[in-house]
């Protein structure tokens, strides 16, 4: 089960107390102050790790506490610093402060680190306050409390290409054909309940080009306002470079492919957040089961008017799949080159 949003509390460790102490030894009757400082409390941080792919673990533990710092000791011995608590999260996790609404960080690369709650500072022992005019200070500081943060973790998948379509449009069959991903496939709507990622690879072992495809649950009219399953997963496509609209052009579905394409575009535009401005293409799927070629022509014409390229494909037979993959790889490569320039 994909869990892509959770709320937790992060409580950093309290700093240790400073100590008021005086050196007392047989031949040192006036040994002076020797109270040590308290150690700093442990901080709490998040670290992006590719070994994690869901936030499910946070459903069962909602509070995380870092250990406190040790108290200062006599003989000018400082307390031990509290160990930092570093929590692994999936790559692509956004961290928000639930109280202020501020985005604290975006852990979008392997090993990225974000400190969300700093440990409290350790208190000063009385040895620190000794000087020429105050040779026997009886002052020491208590340790400071660590920060407490209430945060919301939001996972957004990282992919190069995002597939958008109505339920049963053939997206899952396509991704299972061109990648090693194995989503659930059946002849009824909403078989995809969670996003799936797959890697497309070209070339041989010594020279491999690849990109990642994300398949999200199918949309229905009104998805941008929360209808159906697809709306809650549209955010996962915000990190993609290219969108591919999957349209069923066969008669078996009983749907009009031209109407479906326009509806998908409208839902993406209504969702907004930059998704509508991404480069896109159209995959006219199930051409193997199409009897009326006019259905394909109407989609191709509409795609041209929208400034999109239309690729006839069959996820079942594989017809046209290689062509669209090569075109997507070429477009992704050009995008990387333009960004480098």
N, C-alpha and C positions, 0 to 999 in steps of 0.2 A: 504494500500500500504506500503510495506517495503522499507524504506529509510535507507541504510546501510553505506552511506558515504556523508559527508558534509564538507564544509570549512567555518570557521567563524573567526571573529576577536575578541580578548579579550582585553579591555582597562581598566587597573586598575586605581583607583582613585588617583588624585594628592594629595600630602600632603598639609595641611594648612600652611599659612605663620606665622612665628613668629612675635611678635609685639614689636615695640620700644615704651615704655611708661614709665612715671615717676609718682610716687605717689604724688598727689597734694591734701592735706587736710588743713583745717584751722590752725590746731596746729602742722602740720608736714611739715614745709617749706622745709625740706631736706629729704623727705621720701625715695628717691632713686628709682632705676629702678624697675618696676614691670610688665614688658611685659611678657606675657605667651607664651608657645610653641604652635605651630600648631599641630593639630591632624594628625595621619597617614591616608593615603588614603586607601580605601577598596581594598582588593585583590579579584581576581576571581578564583574560584575553581570548579572542577567537582566532583560530588559524584555519585557513582554507586547505582542505585535503581532498584529493581525488579518490581517496578510499571511502569517502562518504558520498551517498547519492540521495539522501532523504533526511528530513528533520525528525523522523519518527522517534528517535531516542529521547527527544526533549518533551515528548508527550507524557512520559512517566517520571520525569524529574524536572520540576519547574523552578527550583531554587538552587543556586550554586553559590557556595561560600568558600572563599580562600582562607587559608590558615592565618592566625595572627602572628605578630612578631613576638619574640621572647623579651622578657623584662631584663633591664640592666642588672648587673651583679657587682659585688665588691671587687676591689683590686683593679678597678677601671675596665672591667670586662663588659663589653657590649652584648646586648641580647642578640640571639640568632634572628636573622631576617626571615619572615614568613615566605614559604615557597609560592611562587606564582601559579595560578590555576589556568592552564591553557586548554581550551576546549576545541576539538576538531569539528568543523562544519563543512558542508559540501562547497565545492568551488561554485561561485555564482550566488552566494548568500548576501543579501542586503541586511544591514543592521539599523534599526530605527529606535529612537528614544520614544517610548509610548507616552510619556508625560508631555514632552515639548513638541513631538512630531518631527524632530530633527533627524535627518539621516546621518548616522554616525560613521558609516563606512560601507564600502562595496568590496567584498572579498572575491574578486573575479579572476584571480590567478593562483596557481598552486603555490602554497607557502605564504600567501598574504596574511599579515598579522594585524590585529586591531585590539588595542587595550580599551575596554569599555568601563572598567572600574578600577581606579588606582588605590593601592593600599595606603593605609594611614601612616603618617610619619611617626617614627619612634620618639618617645620623650627623652629629654636631656637629663643626664645624671648630674649630681651636684659637683662633680669634678670639673665640669665645663665652666661653672660659674666662679671658680677660684681665681682671685687676682691679688694684687699687692695690698689693696685696701679691704678686701673681704677674703681672708685666708681660710675661713671655716664656714662656707655657705651651707645653709640648711635647706636650700631650695632644689627641687627637681621637678621635671614636667611629666604629666601623664601622657601616654600615647594618644594619638589622634585616631578618631574613628575612620574606617575605610569608606570609600564611596559606595553608595547603593544606587544601582541603576535598574530600571524596569525597561526591558528591551523587547522589541518584536523582531524576530528573524523571518525573513522572506526569501524563499529560494526561487531563483529564476534560472531555468536551464540555459546552458551555453550551447548554441548550435549555429551552423552556418546557413542552413536552409530550413524553413518551417513550412509544413504542409497544412493547408486550411481547406476544409470542405464540409459538405453535409454528411450526416451519418450514413454509412454504407456506400460512400463514394469510391472506395477502393484504396484509401490512403494506407491502411494497415497491410493490405496485400502488396502494395508497391514497396513499402519499406522492408517487408520480409523478403521480397525478391532481390532488391539491390543491396541489402546489408545483411548482417548476421542477426539482427534483431528479430524476435519471434513474438509479436503481439498477438492477442487473441483475435481470430478471424471467424466470422459466422455470417449467415445470411439474414441478419436482422440488425436493426439500428442500435447504436450505442454499445457496440462490442468493445470499443476503446473507452475505458473509464479513467485512465491515467496517461500522461504523456509517455512516449517511447522515444528513445534515441538510438540511432544506428549510424555506423561509419561506412561510407562509400570509399573504396580504395581502387586506384588505377595503377597499372604498371607492375613491375616485378619486385622481388625482394630488395634489390639494391637501389631501386629508383621508384618510390611509391609516392603518389599524390593522393590526398584524401580530403574529405570534408564530412561534417556531421549533419545528419538530418533529424529533425524533431517532428513527431507526429502527435498532434493533440486531439482530444475528443472532438467529435463533429459538432458543428454549429447548427443552430436552427434560427429562424426569424425571431428577432427580439433578444438575441444573445448578448448584445452590447448593453442591454438593460438587466441582464441577469437570468434570462430564460435558458433552460437546458443546462447541459454540462460544460459546454465549451467556454463560456464566459470566464469562469474562474481560472482557466488555463491560458487565456489569450496573453496574459502577462509574460508567459514563458517565451512567447515569440518576439518580445520586445528587444531581445539581445541578438536575434537572428539577423543575417545580412540580406537574405532574399526570401520572399514569400512565394509559395506556389499554390495557386488556387486549383483544387481538384474538383472537376465537374464530371458527372456521369452523363455521357451522351447516348447511352443505350436506352431503348424503349422499356426495358424491364422494370426500371424504377418507377415509372409512371410520372416522372418529374420533367419539367422543361429546363434543359441545360442553360439556355440563355437567361431565364429568370433566376436560376440558381446562382449564376456568375454575378449578376447584378446585386442579388441579395447579399452574397458574401462580401462584395466590395463595400456595400453600404454598411454592413455590420462592422467591418474593420474601420471604416471612416468614423462611424459613431463611437467606437471604442477609443479612437484617438491615441494620445500619448506617443505620437511619432510613428505608430504602426502603419498608418495610412500612407506615409511618405516613403516607405521602404521600396527598393526595387522588387519587382514581382514578375511572375510568368503564370501561364495557364496550362494545366495539364488536362486535356480532354480525354478522360479515361473510358475504358470498356468499349473501345472501337471494335473489338472482336465480336461483341454482341449487338452491334449497331446495324440496323437494316436501312434506316433513312439517313443518307449522307447529308441531307439538308440540316440536320441537327448539329452536325460538326461544323458545317459552313457558317451557320448563324453564330456559333461560339467564336470561331476564328475572326469573323467580321467584327463582332463586339470587342474582342480582345484588341484588334488593331485600332479601333476607335479609342480605346482606353490607353493606347500606347504600350500594350503588352504583347509578348510573343506567345503564341499558342502551339503546344506540342501534342499531337495525337499519340496516345499511348494505350497499351493494354497491360495492366498489372498481372493478368493471368498468363498471357502468352509471352510477355516480355517485349512485344513489338513497340518500338519507339523509346523504350526505357534507356537504352545506351545513348541515344541521341540527346535526350533531355539532360542526362547526367553529364555528358561532355560539355553541353552548353552551360550548365550551372557551374561546373568547375572552371570553365573559361571566364565566366563573369566574376566568380569569386577571386580568381587570380588577378584579373584586371583591377578589381576593387582594392586588393592588397597593394598592388603596384602604385595605384593612384594615391593611397594613403601614405606610402613610403616617400613618394615624391613631395 
